[in-house]
Amino acid sequence: MDFSLTETQEMLRTTARDFLKQECPWTLVKDVDESETGFSTDLWHKISDLGWLGMMLPEAYGGMGSSLTDLAVIYEEMGQALLPGPHFTSAVLCGSIVLEMGTDEQKQQLLPAIGQGEKILTLALTELDYGWEPECIHLSAAHKDGSFVINGSKCFVHDAHVADQIICVARTKESDDPADGITLFLVDRESPGLSWRNLAGFLGEKLNEVTFESVEVPASSVLGEVDKGWSALSGPLNRATVVLCAYMVGGCQHLLDRTVEYAQTRIQFGRPIAAFQWVQSYIIGQANHLEKARWLTYEALWKLDNNKPQQEQDEAVSLAKAVSSEAFHECGHLGHEVHAGVGVDKKYPLYLYSKKAKTLYSYLGDPYHHRRRVAQALEL
């Protein structure tokens, strides 16, 4: 098991780092965070031109056919820069779902547009109880004369306000097995009966509640098989989750680097605060969290790229997500301990990372959810 980067991956990292340093300073992230849309169209077009939105898509659909590790190298740099926008939600998460579950026609129609940044998709899965398990899916889709009528609400939907289409996870049949009877639908955001509202709070991304009131969609909007959507969704969720972990690892790295720099330059009692043992313990804690998250993330990437047995993949991804979520959150907390008052000043970027860490902590499953998955994978 070799986690060292190839020469090509090193080049990808250098290119991404140089680009983001130039095009995505923290002041831009701050401006975007305070905007209504939560992303910069100018920056969106630039990352599209670089091919980042199509990296994981096969060449047949205009993508690069890159490995997950190649993509994760880019996403680690994105996390360091805190690159905003629906790039993950659309290109990675929804791109994976369409690639795995879509018909040939759906793939031809959607994947090139996703990879070129011409179309934005998002996933509406979680509901009021915010669970990532099948038993938490209550929004219904009822058969009606060859179509389906969707009723219910989805909460904490990332980027719904800018999406062209929403992949909606709905229950089409009641069953003793909660994983049975779940179907995925492609729904146009402007469909009659569909509405959304922005959720306010200390959030690092724009989250929405999406309401479906008798939204009628044709049978051709189904992704995958009717009633069999949950099992098919597990593969795309695994792939997207481990890429999200790489983004959080990048965030941890930035928090460590910034905290070390601050501790070395902040003078108190005639010497840098980095000389004080308590400050050192905070920074060592950050380094410890970072390394745990990084190694587990790259182990999971290696297992997915090398097509290891499904149980090993599930276990590795969930371990990586549980640890990375906690690591990003704790690196932010420890960074604030060292920075003290300046850490919450909006003229300083630390608070942006704390907001993002809190938002991503639960996205695609919180640590509790993923530890349960590990226990299930181990048949405990």
One Martini backbone bead per residue (centre of mass of N, CA, C, O) as a GRO file, in nm:
protein
  380
    1MET     BB    1   0.087   0.043   0.030
    2ASP     BB    2   0.097   0.345  -0.166
    3PHE     BB    3   0.077   0.711  -0.094
    4SER     BB    4   0.242   0.821  -0.299
    5LEU     BB    5   0.293   1.050  -0.533
    6THR     BB    6   0.289   1.116  -0.841
    7GLU     BB    7   0.406   1.316  -1.078
    8THR     BB    8   0.126   1.405  -1.175
    9GLN     BB    9   0.011   1.476  -0.893
   10GLU     BB   10   0.220   1.693  -0.827
   11MET     BB   11   0.136   1.875  -1.062
   12LEU     BB   12  -0.154   1.916  -0.976
   13ARG     BB   13  -0.092   2.048  -0.705
   14THR     BB   14   0.073   2.288  -0.808
   15THR     BB   15  -0.139   2.406  -0.997
   16ALA     BB   16  -0.362   2.445  -0.785
   17ARG     BB   17  -0.206   2.621  -0.585
   18ASP     BB   18  -0.139   2.855  -0.778
   19PHE     BB   19  -0.424   2.923  -0.866
   20LEU     BB   20  -0.556   2.971  -0.580
   21LYS     BB   21  -0.365   3.192  -0.487
   22GLN     BB   22  -0.458   3.388  -0.718
   23GLU     BB   23  -0.798   3.333  -0.737
   24CYS     BB   24  -0.842   3.244  -0.398
   25PRO     BB   25  -0.866   3.445  -0.180
   26TRP     BB   26  -1.003   3.509   0.127
   27THR     BB   27  -1.158   3.764   0.035
   28LEU     BB   28  -1.332   3.616  -0.171
   29VAL     BB   29  -1.461   3.415   0.020
   30LYS     BB   30  -1.599   3.630   0.191
   31ASP     BB   31  -1.772   3.757  -0.032
   32VAL     BB   32  -1.920   3.495  -0.107
   33ASP     BB   33  -2.036   3.431   0.176
   34GLU     BB   34  -2.206   3.720   0.164
   35SER     BB   35  -2.363   3.624  -0.059
   36GLU     BB   36  -2.644   3.489  -0.213
   37THR     BB   37  -2.507   3.240  -0.379
   38GLY     BB   38  -2.199   3.132  -0.290
   39PHE     BB   39  -2.068   3.217  -0.578
   40SER     BB   40  -1.837   3.244  -0.852
   41THR     BB   41  -1.864   3.272  -1.186
   42ASP     BB   42  -1.573   3.329  -1.263
   43LEU     BB   43  -1.448   3.087  -1.109
   44TRP     BB   44  -1.620   2.869  -1.239
   45HIS     BB   45  -1.506   2.904  -1.529
   46LYS     BB   46  -1.208   2.848  -1.456
   47ILE     BB   47  -1.240   2.553  -1.346
   48SER     BB   48  -1.365   2.451  -1.605
   49ASP     BB   49  -1.122   2.514  -1.795
   50LEU     BB   50  -0.932   2.310  -1.627
   51GLY     BB   51  -1.127   2.037  -1.575
   52TRP     BB   52  -1.233   1.976  -1.278
   53LEU     BB   53  -1.543   1.897  -1.332
   54GLY     BB   54  -1.430   1.634  -1.529
   55MET     BB   55  -1.226   1.433  -1.398
   56MET     BB   56  -1.425   1.173  -1.323
   57LEU     BB   57  -1.500   1.159  -1.610
   58PRO     BB   58  -1.529   1.017  -1.887
   59GLU     BB   59  -1.424   1.073  -2.207
   60ALA     BB   60  -1.705   1.015  -2.344
   61TYR     BB   61  -1.808   1.287  -2.155
   62GLY     BB   62  -1.554   1.502  -2.147
   63GLY     BB   63  -1.347   1.388  -1.966
   64MET     BB   64  -1.050   1.245  -1.792
   65GLY     BB   65  -1.048   0.975  -1.618
   66SER     BB   66  -0.978   1.000  -1.330
   67SER     BB   67  -0.883   0.941  -1.033
   68LEU     BB   68  -0.957   0.983  -0.708
   69THR     BB   69  -0.675   1.079  -0.625
   70ASP     BB   70  -0.647   1.305  -0.824
   71LEU     BB   71  -0.893   1.461  -0.716
   72ALA     BB   72  -0.798   1.483  -0.416
   73VAL     BB   73  -0.557   1.664  -0.466
   74ILE     BB   74  -0.730   1.904  -0.549
   75TYR     BB   75  -0.918   1.909  -0.291
   76GLU     BB   76  -0.701   1.977  -0.088
   77GLU     BB   77  -0.646   2.257  -0.211
   78MET     BB   78  -0.932   2.363  -0.187
   79GLY     BB   79  -0.940   2.346   0.125
   80GLN     BB   80  -0.717   2.548   0.179
   81ALA     BB   81  -0.881   2.783   0.013
   82LEU     BB   82  -1.196   2.751   0.031
   83LEU     BB   83  -1.355   2.673  -0.213
   84PRO     BB   84  -1.632   2.783  -0.358
   85GLY     BB   85  -1.923   2.613  -0.440
   86PRO     BB   86  -2.083   2.346  -0.655
   87HIS     BB   87  -1.855   2.139  -0.734
   88PHE     BB   88  -1.917   1.896  -0.554
   89THR     BB   89  -2.221   1.853  -0.579
   90SER     BB   90  -2.218   1.827  -0.892
   91ALA     BB   91  -1.948   1.681  -1.003
   92VAL     BB   92  -1.924   1.455  -0.781
   93LEU     BB   93  -2.193   1.360  -0.663
   94CYS     BB   94  -2.389   1.377  -0.915
   95GLY     BB   95  -2.197   1.258  -1.121
   96SER     BB   96  -2.185   0.978  -0.986
   97ILE     BB   97  -2.485   0.911  -1.000
   98VAL     BB   98  -2.527   0.929  -1.306
   99LEU     BB   99  -2.302   0.728  -1.385
  100GLU     BB  100  -2.432   0.484  -1.222
  101MET     BB  101  -2.773   0.529  -1.287
  102GLY     BB  102  -2.792   0.616  -1.566
  103THR     BB  103  -2.878   0.643  -1.866
  104ASP     BB  104  -2.756   0.698  -2.167
  105GLU     BB  105  -2.921   0.954  -2.210
  106GLN     BB  106  -2.858   1.093  -1.940
  107LYS     BB  107  -2.554   1.101  -1.974
  108GLN     BB  108  -2.542   1.261  -2.243
  109GLN     BB  109  -2.699   1.510  -2.126
  110LEU     BB  110  -2.534   1.568  -1.839
  111LEU     BB  111  -2.221   1.521  -1.814
  112PRO     BB  112  -2.103   1.736  -2.005
  113ALA     BB  113  -2.244   1.974  -1.857
  114ILE     BB  114  -2.109   1.930  -1.585
  115GLY     BB  115  -1.804   1.934  -1.682
  116GLN     BB  116  -1.856   2.244  -1.810
  117GLY     BB  117  -2.063   2.411  -1.615
  118GLU     BB  118  -2.369   2.430  -1.749
  119LYS     BB  119  -2.462   2.236  -1.511
  120ILE     BB  120  -2.649   2.215  -1.201
  121LEU     BB  121  -2.638   1.989  -0.930
  122THR     BB  122  -2.835   1.827  -0.668
  123LEU     BB  123  -2.892   1.678  -0.342
  124ALA     BB  124  -3.203   1.537  -0.203
  125LEU     BB  125  -3.218   1.366   0.115
  126THR     BB  126  -3.264   1.514   0.365
  127GLU     BB  127  -3.450   1.569   0.658
  128LEU     BB  128  -3.560   1.675   0.957
  129ASP     BB  129  -3.378   1.437   1.106
  130TYR     BB  130  -3.099   1.408   0.961
  131GLY     BB  131  -3.064   1.137   0.800
  132TRP     BB  132  -2.855   0.870   0.623
  133GLU     BB  133  -3.089   0.673   0.632
  134PRO     BB  134  -3.355   0.506   0.496
  135GLU     BB  135  -3.560   0.560   0.742
  136CYS     BB  136  -3.549   0.890   0.670
  137ILE     BB  137  -3.739   0.837   0.424
  138HIS     BB  138  -4.060   1.017   0.343
  139LEU     BB  139  -4.076   1.121   0.085
  140SER     BB  140  -4.313   1.113  -0.176
  141ALA     BB  141  -4.389   0.888  -0.467
  142ALA     BB  142  -4.659   0.873  -0.682
  143HIS     BB  143  -4.845   0.713  -0.889
  144LYS     BB  144  -4.948   0.867  -1.227
  145ASP     BB  145  -5.007   0.793  -1.530
  146GLY     BB  146  -4.677   0.738  -1.579
  147SER     BB  147  -4.613   0.899  -1.324
  148PHE     BB  148  -4.502   1.134  -1.064
  149VAL     BB  149  -4.582   1.239  -0.721
  150ILE     BB  150  -4.439   1.488  -0.518
  151ASN     BB  151  -4.415   1.484  -0.147
  152GLY     BB  152  -4.245   1.725   0.051
  153SER     BB  153  -3.931   1.752   0.239
  154LYS     BB  154  -3.606   1.911   0.229
  155CYS     BB  155  -3.300   1.933   0.408
  156PHE     BB  156  -2.994   2.062   0.367
  157VAL     BB  157  -2.956   2.177   0.071
  158HIS     BB  158  -2.713   2.210  -0.145
  159ASP     BB  159  -2.743   2.456  -0.390
  160ALA     BB  160  -3.050   2.488  -0.479
  161HIS     BB  161  -3.052   2.800  -0.574
  162VAL     BB  162  -2.846   2.711  -0.841
  163ALA     BB  163  -2.990   2.481  -0.955
  164ASP     BB  164  -3.127   2.304  -1.225
  165GLN     BB  165  -3.114   2.025  -1.069
  166ILE     BB  166  -3.276   1.765  -0.868
  167ILE     BB  167  -3.190   1.499  -0.665
  168CYS     BB  168  -3.448   1.291  -0.555
  169VAL     BB  169  -3.524   1.121  -0.254
  170ALA     BB  170  -3.775   0.865  -0.261
  171ARG     BB  171  -4.083   0.717  -0.166
  172THR     BB  172  -4.258   0.439  -0.347
  173LYS     BB  173  -4.249   0.225  -0.098
  174GLU     BB  174  -4.364   0.019   0.139
  175SER     BB  175  -4.148  -0.146   0.390
  176ASP     BB  176  -3.975  -0.342   0.609
  177ASP     BB  177  -3.749  -0.242   0.427
  178PRO     BB  178  -3.611   0.073   0.412
  179ALA     BB  179  -3.439   0.021   0.137
  180ASP     BB  180  -3.707  -0.033   0.023
  181GLY     BB  181  -3.867   0.198  -0.194
  182ILE     BB  182  -3.636   0.368  -0.339
  183THR     BB  183  -3.619   0.675  -0.539
  184LEU     BB  184  -3.477   0.850  -0.812
  185PHE     BB  185  -3.498   1.202  -0.915
  186LEU     BB  186  -3.528   1.429  -1.180
  187VAL     BB  187  -3.557   1.782  -1.098
  188ASP     BB  188  -3.669   2.070  -1.178
  189ARG     BB  189  -3.650   2.371  -1.018
  190GLU     BB  190  -3.905   2.498  -1.199
  191SER     BB  191  -4.118   2.330  -1.097
  192PRO     BB  192  -4.425   2.288  -1.022
  193GLY     BB  193  -4.427   2.306  -0.658
  194LEU     BB  194  -4.137   2.415  -0.629
  195SER     BB  195  -3.948   2.508  -0.334
  196TRP     BB  196  -3.731   2.753  -0.163
  197ARG     BB  197  -3.513   2.807   0.132
  198ASN     BB  198  -3.304   2.972   0.321
  199LEU     BB  199  -3.069   2.885   0.571
  200ALA     BB  200  -2.993   3.013   0.862
  201GLY     BB  201  -2.650   3.064   0.986
  202PHE     BB  202  -2.348   2.899   1.085
  203LEU     BB  203  -2.249   2.881   0.758
  204GLY     BB  204  -2.032   2.760   0.485
  205GLU     BB  205  -2.308   2.727   0.328
  206LYS     BB  206  -2.574   2.696   0.113
  207LEU     BB  207  -2.882   2.622   0.260
  208ASN     BB  208  -3.186   2.422   0.204
  209GLU     BB  209  -3.532   2.420   0.171
  210VAL     BB  210  -3.728   2.169   0.003
  211THR     BB  211  -4.046   2.187  -0.164
  212PHE     BB  212  -4.306   1.942  -0.239
  213GLU     BB  213  -4.610   2.017  -0.435
  214SER     BB  214  -4.719   1.821  -0.651
  215VAL     BB  215  -4.475   1.705  -0.820
  216GLU     BB  216  -4.454   1.636  -1.159
  217VAL     BB  217  -4.304   1.343  -1.307
  218PRO     BB  218  -4.160   1.155  -1.525
  219ALA     BB  219  -4.038   0.840  -1.580
  220SER     BB  220  -3.768   0.958  -1.717
  221SER     BB  221  -3.658   1.077  -1.425
  222VAL     BB  222  -3.545   0.821  -1.347
  223LEU     BB  223  -3.289   0.685  -1.139
  224GLY     BB  224  -3.279   0.391  -1.220
  225GLU     BB  225  -3.460   0.194  -1.014
  226VAL     BB  226  -3.749   0.122  -0.899
  227ASP     BB  227  -3.705   0.080  -0.544
  228LYS     BB  228  -3.354   0.059  -0.594
  229GLY     BB  229  -3.179   0.319  -0.504
  230TRP     BB  230  -3.010   0.271  -0.244
  231SER     BB  231  -2.798   0.060  -0.332
  232ALA     BB  232  -2.689   0.239  -0.577
  233LEU     BB  233  -2.593   0.488  -0.389
  234SER     BB  234  -2.338   0.386  -0.231
  235GLY     BB  235  -2.108   0.431  -0.433
  236PRO     BB  236  -2.128   0.741  -0.481
  237LEU     BB  237  -2.103   0.813  -0.179
  238ASN     BB  238  -1.822   0.705  -0.136
  239ARG     BB  239  -1.673   0.878  -0.346
  240ALA     BB  240  -1.761   1.154  -0.239
  241THR     BB  241  -1.669   1.133   0.057
  242VAL     BB  242  -1.358   1.104   0.009
  243VAL     BB  243  -1.331   1.381  -0.129
  244LEU     BB  244  -1.432   1.546   0.111
  245CYS     BB  245  -1.202   1.464   0.296
  246ALA     BB  246  -0.980   1.609   0.137
  247TYR     BB  247  -1.090   1.891   0.188
  248MET     BB  248  -1.059   1.873   0.501
  249VAL     BB  249  -0.758   1.828   0.504
  250GLY     BB  250  -0.691   2.102   0.383
  251GLY     BB  251  -0.813   2.264   0.615
  252CYS     BB  252  -0.624   2.154   0.833
  253GLN     BB  253  -0.360   2.253   0.709
  254HIS     BB  254  -0.423   2.553   0.721
  255LEU     BB  255  -0.470   2.575   1.026
  256LEU     BB  256  -0.189   2.489   1.107
  257ASP     BB  257  -0.019   2.695   0.949
  258ARG     BB  258  -0.154   2.951   1.070
  259THR     BB  259  -0.095   2.890   1.369
  260VAL     BB  260   0.208   2.876   1.355
  261GLU     BB  261   0.255   3.159   1.242
  262TYR     BB  262   0.122   3.311   1.476
  263ALA     BB  263   0.296   3.192   1.712
  264GLN     BB  264   0.573   3.307   1.589
  265THR     BB  265   0.464   3.632   1.582
  266ARG     BB  266   0.343   3.638   1.862
  267ILE     BB  267   0.401   3.865   2.119
  268GLN     BB  268   0.474   3.760   2.466
  269PHE     BB  269   0.673   3.837   2.713
  270GLY     BB  270   0.917   3.869   2.487
  271ARG     BB  271   0.780   3.624   2.319
  272PRO     BB  272   0.674   3.378   2.150
  273ILE     BB  273   0.397   3.174   2.196
  274ALA     BB  274   0.540   2.909   2.092
  275ALA     BB  275   0.706   2.873   2.373
  276PHE     BB  276   0.450   2.770   2.494
  277GLN     BB  277   0.321   2.477   2.602
  278TRP     BB  278   0.016   2.515   2.553
  279VAL     BB  279   0.040   2.597   2.258
  280GLN     BB  280   0.185   2.342   2.164
  281SER     BB  281  -0.049   2.147   2.232
  282TYR     BB  282  -0.246   2.257   2.024
  283ILE     BB  283  -0.071   2.210   1.770
  284ILE     BB  284  -0.030   1.907   1.809
  285GLY     BB  285  -0.328   1.842   1.787
  286GLN     BB  286  -0.358   1.929   1.496
  287ALA     BB  287  -0.147   1.735   1.374
  288ASN     BB  288  -0.290   1.478   1.463
  289HIS     BB  289  -0.557   1.517   1.314
  290LEU     BB  290  -0.441   1.545   1.031
  291GLU     BB  291  -0.297   1.267   1.002
  292LYS     BB  292  -0.538   1.088   1.043
  293ALA     BB  293  -0.705   1.195   0.807
  294ARG     BB  294  -0.505   1.154   0.576
  295TRP     BB  295  -0.449   0.846   0.597
  296LEU     BB  296  -0.746   0.750   0.580
  297THR     BB  297  -0.810   0.881   0.309
  298TYR     BB  298  -0.581   0.740   0.135
  299GLU     BB  299  -0.674   0.457   0.196
  300ALA     BB  300  -0.956   0.482   0.071
  301LEU     BB  301  -0.864   0.560  -0.210
  302TRP     BB  302  -0.701   0.304  -0.266
  303LYS     BB  303  -0.943   0.103  -0.238
  304LEU     BB  304  -1.116   0.226  -0.465
  305ASP     BB  305  -0.906   0.229  -0.701
  306ASN     BB  306  -0.852  -0.104  -0.639
  307ASN     BB  307  -1.116  -0.264  -0.589
  308LYS     BB  308  -1.200  -0.352  -0.324
  309PRO     BB  309  -1.384  -0.484  -0.117
  310GLN     BB  310  -1.675  -0.351  -0.009
  311GLN     BB  311  -1.627  -0.363   0.295
  312GLU     BB  312  -1.357  -0.210   0.288
  313GLN     BB  313  -1.466   0.048   0.165
  314ASP     BB  314  -1.679   0.122   0.375
  315GLU     BB  315  -1.488   0.133   0.617
  316ALA     BB  316  -1.282   0.342   0.509
  317VAL     BB  317  -1.476   0.577   0.453
  318SER     BB  318  -1.599   0.602   0.739
  319LEU     BB  319  -1.340   0.653   0.890
  320ALA     BB  320  -1.258   0.906   0.735
  321LYS     BB  321  -1.512   1.079   0.796
  322ALA     BB  322  -1.514   1.075   1.102
  323VAL     BB  323  -1.223   1.194   1.136
  324SER     BB  324  -1.238   1.446   0.949
  325SER     BB  325  -1.465   1.594   1.086
  326GLU     BB  326  -1.322   1.617   1.362
  327ALA     BB  327  -1.059   1.746   1.266
  328PHE     BB  328  -1.166   2.011   1.148
  329HIS     BB  329  -1.307   2.105   1.402
  330GLU     BB  330  -1.055   2.089   1.598
  331CYS     BB  331  -0.862   2.270   1.441
  332GLY     BB  332  -1.038   2.517   1.481
  333HIS     BB  333  -1.053   2.522   1.788
  334LEU     BB  334  -0.742   2.534   1.839
  335GLY     BB  335  -0.695   2.790   1.677
  336HIS     BB  336  -0.866   2.971   1.866
  337GLU     BB  337  -0.700   2.931   2.121
  338VAL     BB  338  -0.447   3.076   2.002
  339HIS     BB  339  -0.580   3.345   1.881
  340ALA     BB  340  -0.835   3.429   1.999
  341GLY     BB  341  -0.981   3.722   1.921
  342VAL     BB  342  -0.884   3.729   1.616
  343GLY     BB  343  -1.048   3.468   1.522
  344VAL     BB  344  -1.338   3.654   1.510
  345ASP     BB  345  -1.231   3.833   1.298
  346LYS     BB  346  -1.333   3.945   0.974
  347LYS     BB  347  -1.019   4.031   0.906
  348TYR     BB  348  -0.998   3.718   0.950
  349PRO     BB  349  -1.009   3.374   0.826
  350LEU     BB  350  -1.082   3.162   1.052
  351TYR     BB  351  -1.400   3.163   1.058
  352LEU     BB  352  -1.443   3.025   0.781
  353TYR     BB  353  -1.339   2.743   0.871
  354SER     BB  354  -1.539   2.698   1.101
  355LYS     BB  355  -1.793   2.703   0.930
  356LYS     BB  356  -1.718   2.472   0.740
  357ALA     BB  357  -1.674   2.252   0.956
  358LYS     BB  358  -1.969   2.252   1.062
  359THR     BB  359  -2.106   2.180   0.790
  360LEU     BB  360  -1.926   1.912   0.717
  361TYR     BB  361  -1.968   1.726   0.962
  362SER     BB  362  -2.265   1.612   0.840
  363TYR     BB  363  -2.196   1.573   0.560
  364LEU     BB  364  -2.262   1.258   0.455
  365GLY     BB  365  -2.229   1.220   0.754
  366ASP     BB  366  -2.168   1.169   1.066
  367PRO     BB  367  -1.973   1.011   1.291
  368TYR     BB  368  -2.196   0.828   1.398
  369HIS     BB  369  -2.287   0.708   1.131
  370HIS     BB  370  -1.999   0.592   1.048
  371ARG     BB  371  -1.962   0.407   1.293
  372ARG     BB  372  -2.199   0.229   1.226
  373ARG     BB  373  -2.087   0.131   0.953
  374VAL     BB  374  -1.841  -0.006   1.069
  375ALA     BB  375  -1.992  -0.207   1.246
  376GLN     BB  376  -2.141  -0.341   1.008
  377ALA     BB  377  -1.885  -0.427   0.847
  378LEU     BB  378  -1.795  -0.602   1.116
  379GLU     BB  379  -2.048  -0.745   1.235
  380LEU     BB  380  -2.162  -0.604   1.528
   0.00000   0.00000   0.00000
